[in-house]
Each structure stands twice: as structure tokens, then as C-alpha cells.
Amino acid sequence: DDLVGYKKEEAVKADEEGNDKKKSKKGHDARFSHMDHIKTRLDFLQFFLSYGSLQLSVEQVDIVWDSLIVDALVPEECEACFSWLERCSVVKDGVRRFVFDKGMMQHLFVEKMANMDCQVLTRAGFNLFQRYLLAINEKKDKLKRVSGTHNMYVVTTNIVGGDHLWAVVLDANDNDMSCMAITLLNDLH
């Protein structure tokens, strides 16, 4: 609720002040920038989820996604959200830890990432997309790991998210994103 409320206030102020507000670095509390407000909320959520026993529901993760990706006031919100999602699924001491339940990666990848506009994809977003694509397809035995390496190869051509990977190659505004997607395709084949 705090994130949604904050974003609504900022959106109203941006509309009242025109495009100048979107270019402004200050949030509604002039002591901190807008992105400081966003990052603080994400850091709090990550801490709470990492050290507590509660998990976010699909609906709650959808709220975070919609607030920061779909309804982003500035591109940096997307980057912060993608980075946060990646930090929420990290490998520590050789063990992958998720602050979400096991179905959340599948939900985020299939329902959110594979349906998003390639033009909002950032470097952090592509890194998250790649991580989820590899993990989900390996779990479904559509990709296999080369013995003794981190390299993977395609077992079947209908990998989950394959169409969106091609869309990134063809439609991304950022040439770096296209090149990263081409490199991933080459590495898998």
C-alpha cells in the first residue's frame, strides 16, 4: 500500500506540474530523491522477506511490477525493480535462495516478462530475463547443462520465452539489448 500510495501521489504531482516533475530528481519529500524513495521501499521489502517468514503473494508482486514497470514515472524505476527482482533470487554458498515461493519465477517470467514491451527492457531487465529463461527451461528439461560447466544447450526448439527472446533481438531500441539476446541465442545453439 505504501508503494502504491507514494506512486499515486507522485503521478498526480507529475500531472499537475507537467513533464517538469518527471525530470525532477526530488520526490514528494524534498529531502530525498524520487529514486531514493523507491529504492528504500524495495530494500525494506527485500530485508523483510529475506529475514522474515512471510512471502509476497502473486497479487502483491503484481502490484510491485505494475507500479514500477508498467506505470513507471521514470526509466530508473524499471531498472530498480529489475535489479530488486534479481537480488530476490540469488545464489549464496552454492545454494539458490528465493524470497518468493517457487512458482513466482514462473509467474514473473511467463505472465509479466514475456508479455512486456521490449523497448522498456534494461540491462538489469535482460539479466533477469536471461536468468529466468535458463532456470525455467532447465527445470522443464528444455535446456541441459553441459557436464562440468555452466554452459547450456537446447534440447527442444520450443523453449519457454523463446519468442520473446527473438522479439528482443528484433525489436529492442537498445542495440546492447539486441546484442545480448543474440549472444544468448548463439550460446544456446
C-alpha positions, 0 to 999 in steps of 0.5 A: 500500500505504501508503494502504491500510495507514494506512486499515486501521489507522485503521478498526480504531482507529475500531472499537475506540474507537467513533464517538469516533475518527471525530470525532477530528481526530488520526490514528494519529500524534498529531502530525498530523491524520487529514486531514493524513495523507491529504492528504500521501499524495495530494500525494506521489502527485500530485508523483510522477506529475506529475514522474515517468514512471510512471502509476497503473494502473486497479487502483491508482486503484481502490484510491485511490477505494475507500479514500477514497470508498467506505470513507471514515472521514470526509466530508473524505476524499471531498472530498480525493480529489475535489479530488486527482482534479481537480488530476490533470487540469488545464489549464496554458498552454492545454494539458490535462495528465493524470497518468493515461493517457487512458482513466482519465477514462473509467474514473473517470467511467463505472465509479466516478462514475456508479455512486456514491451521490449523497448522498456527492457534494461540491462538489469531487465535482460539479466533477469530475463536471461536468468529466468529463461535458463532456470525455467527451461532447465527445470522443464528439461528444455535446456541441459547443462553441459557436464562440468560447466555452466554452459547450456544447450537446447534440447527442444526448439520450443523453449519457454520465452523463446519468442520473446527472446527473438522479439528482443533481438528484433525489436529492442531500441537498445542495440546492447539489448539486441546484442545480448539476446543474440549472444544468448541465442548463439550460446544456446545453439 
